[in-house]
Amino acid sequence: MPQHLVDRRREELRSLIRLDGFLPVAEICRRLGVSEATARRDLVAIEANGHITRTYGGALADYNSSFDSVDERSGRARSAKERIARKAVAQIPRTGTIFLDAGTTIQAVARSLTQQRRDFRGLVVVTNSLSAATVLGGVESLELHVLGGMFLNRQAALMGARSLQALADWKFDFAFLAGEGMDAAGITNSHDHIAAFQQEMLGHAAKTLFCLDATKLGRATPHRVANWAQISALITDASAKNFAENQIELPASKLLRA
């Protein structure tokens, strides 16, 4: 095949990966009509130019160049996130210890919590999100803790080995967690540190509630966080039709519609 046609195909593939965030090899073959061997050669060539990172079974767009910042993401699906936030806050007990994850939907939960006209004495909030901590920092009578760790600037969050060490000291009544994708198998994220932290969190909370808006349905991201059996509930604005289209079967007891 002439080189200019190969270059054109590889540019199309690079654009597809950047648009989707993650593409498995099988999906690359389907979209471009190429063999698995050709797809893998193209991925090697694209990775050499620094545009992607190859993963087991697929390719991930370069994270720092493709993943939008908190500010860039905060305006997306704003009304859905606000509804999800209000539903999440309705689950928060008057006393106890809760965890708030990183992410713009959880940041909306923090904002919604500050709007409650209540005495926060007896409620302890722990977070690794600097955005959530900033929102909650001025709330009187609220006991707020921030877990340390490596700073991820596009999430404005603290992650990594130190955050896992800090997490070991805590047990939570509720953990409110975010995600980048949800499919028939469960919830995923694209950053390995975030996924590892959330996986560890599953063992530290009596109830884990994931807060994801409908735009996350069917998105393919490379790191599996939890299957549907592992979570306590999903808070979402997605409809029954949305779930059916994505072959997601979730018990009514685990679905909290916003």
N, C-alpha and C positions, 0 to 999 in steps of 0.2 A: 504494500500500500504506500502511495506517495507520502513523504514526510509531512507535507502541509495538511493532509487529511488526518494524520495521526495527531499533529499538534492541535488541530481544531477539536478533535474528539477529547483530548486531554484537557483542553481549556473548558469544554462543556462539563466534563466530569468534575473539574475543580470547582466550577460554579455550583454544580448540584450539591457537592459536599458542603460548601460554605452556606448554602441556602438551608439545607436540612440539618446541618450540625454533625450528623453521623449517618453513614450509609453502609449497610452490609454488602459484601461482595455479590451475593445473589441478587440484591436489588440493583446494583450497578449493572450487572449483566442484563437484567430485564430492561432497564431504562435505555441502555445504549445498544442493545442487541449484539453484545460481544461475548466471547467465551470467558470462562473464569481465568484462564491463563493470560488472555489479553488484558482483562481487568486488573490483574495483579501486576503485570508489567507497567500498566499505566499508573497505578498507585505508587510503585517504586519511583518512577520518573517524576511524578508530582511531588512526592515527599522530598526528593533530592533538592527541589527548589524552595523548600521550607513552607509550603502552603498548607500541608496537612500532616497528621501523625497517623501512621498505619496502626491498627489495633487488631486483635485476634478476630478474624472474620469480617473486617471492614476497614473504614477509615474515618478519622475524626478531624474536623476542621481545626486549624490552628486556634487554640482556645483564646489567647489574649487578643488576637485580631478579629475574631468572629463573635465572641460573646459580649453582648452589650453591657454597659455599666448599669448600676442600680438606677441612676437618674434616667438613662435612656429607656429602661424597661418599666419604670414606675407609671408611665402614662398609658401603657397598654392594658386593655380590658379593665379599665379603672372601675367602672360601675360594678362589674362582676366581682372584682377583688374586694370592693367595699361591702357587697352583700355577703360574700364569704367571710369577711372579717367580723361582721355583726353576728353571723351564725356561730362563729368560733368563740367570740366573747361570751355568748349566751351559755357556753359549756363550761366556762371558767368558774371554779368554786369561789366562795367568799373567802375561804381560808385554805391554805395548802401551798404546795410548791409546784410551779409550772415552768416549762421551758419554751422559749420562743426561738425558732430557727432563723436562719438568714433567708433573704428573698423578699421581693416586693409585696407579695401577698401577706406574708407574716408581718412585714412593716405596717401594712394596713391594719392588721390585727392589733398591733401596738397602738396605733393612732385611735382605733375604735375603743380600746381599753381606757385611754385617757379621757374619753368623752363620757365615761360612766360617772354618774353622781353617786359616789359611794365612798365609804371609808375603807381604805386598802390595808388597814392594819390586820395582820394575820395572813396576808398573801405575799409569797416570795416569788419573784420572777427572776429566772436565770436565762441569759442569752449569750450567744457568741456573735451577734449582729451589732455592729456599731451604730447602724441606722436605727434599729429598735431601741438600743440603749439611749441614744440621743433623744428619741421621742419620749421615752419613759422617765428620763433622768430628772425631770422637774415635777414629777407627781409626788405630792406630799403623802406621807404615811406608807408608801410602797417600798418594800425592801427589794433592792435591785442588785444582782450580781452579774458580772461579765466574765466569761471564761476566756483565759488567755490562749495564745497560739500564734501561728504564722498568719500574717495579714494578707488576705486576698483582696486586691483593690477593686476588682470588678464586682465583687459581692459585698464589699465593705464588711467582711466577716473574718473571724479568727478561726483557723483550722489547723490541721496537722497533728503531729505527735503530742505536742504540749496540750492541745485542747482535749485530746483523748485522755491524757493523764489527769487533767482537771475534772473531766467528766466522771472519773472513777469515784470521786468523793460525793456524788449526788444521786439521789433517787427522787423521781418526780411523780406527782399525781397525774399530771397531764403533760404531754409534749405536743406542740403544734409545729408541724414540719412541712416543708415545701418540696417541690419536685419539678423537673423539667419535662417529664413525659409520663404517660400512663397508657398501658395497652392491656391485652387480655391476660398477660402474666403478672402485671403489677405496676410498680412505680420505679422510675429510673431517673438518673442524673448524669450529666456529662463530665463532671469533675471528680477525679478519684478521691481527693481529700474529703469532699462534701459527702460523697456516697459512703465512704468509710466511717465518717462521723455519724451519719444517720443510721447506718447499720448497727453501730455500737449503742446508739440511743435507744434502740428497740428493747434492749435489756435493762434500761434504766428508768423506764416510765411505766406506770400501771396502765395508762391509756395513751396510745399514740394516734393523733388525729392529723391526717395529711390534708393540706389545703391547696387545691389545684383548680384553676379555672378551665373552662371547656376547650380553650385553645391548646391545652397540653395533651388532648386526646389523640392517640395514634402517632405521637412524635417518637422517633427512634433515637434514644441516647444510650451510650455504651455501657453504663454502669448500673446494674440492677441493685436497687435499694431494698425493696421488700416485695413479697408476693401479697396477694389480697388477703390470704389467711393470716398474715403476720400483723396486720394493722387493726386498730380498734375501729376506726371510721375514716371515711373520706368526706370532706366538706367541699362541695362543688356546685357550680351553676349548670353543669352539663345535664341534658335531658335524657329521658329513657331512650329516645331515638338515637341520641349520640352514642350511648353505651352499646346499643344493639348494632349500630353501624361498625363499631370497633370490636365487636365480639367480646365485650366485657360483661361478665356475670358477677354481680356483687349482691350479697344478701341485703334485704331492706334494712336490717338492723345495723348494717355498716355504712349506710348511705345517708348523709345529712345534706339535703338540698338547700342551697342558699337562694 
